[in-house]
């Protein structure tokens, strides 16, 4: 023998898979496996996601993030209102407290493939209408209507 030590088995610490690696493999696999049967998210769900994002960002007071969900005319309306809460109220055509925005549930009322309309109801039950349209940048919220 050359005198060097050659371990016959790897130490337990070397056999462990790092948790970050497990997370990187398991989470995407779980996400891909869930949802629709064909592995795709429907256009209706994507449109609803835009409305949900808008409501969540309004509730959190994140004006810059709200702007990302709005089309050009809605952005103009939002910015003219001077403030996130006022801008969200202008788009929804009614002022809803942050708690109501967080608990609001968008319900699809009309869909034709390129436009969709949702009734957004909070705990108080008063519904706001939110319209979205699909363009080159994806689904975006239209101005108040």
C-alpha positions, 0 to 999 in steps of 0.5 A: 500500500502507498500509505494513503487512507482510502475511506470505504464509505462516505461519511453521513454528512456527505450523503445528505442532499442539501435542502435547497436542492430538494426544494429546487426539485420538489416545489417546481414538480409539485407546481407543474403537477397541480392545476389543470389537467393539461398542465396549463393555466386557463386564460380565465385563471390568468385574467383572474390572477391579474385582478387578484394581483391588482387588489393585493397591491392596492391593499398593500399600498404598492402603487408601482406594482399596481401600475404594472397591472394597468393598461395605458388609460387606467394608468392615466386615471390612477396617476391623476388620482394622486396616491395609491388608495385614491388611484385604486378607488378611481379604477374600481369606481368606489373606495374600499378599505384595505381589509376589504381589498384583501378579502375581495373575491373576483367572480368572472361574469363575462369572458370572450378570449381577449376581454374579461369582466369580474365582479369584485365583492368584499365582505360588505357585499358591494360589488365593483366591476373590473374589466381586463383585456389581453394585449401584447403585455398579457392581461391588463386592467382597463380604466373604470367603467 
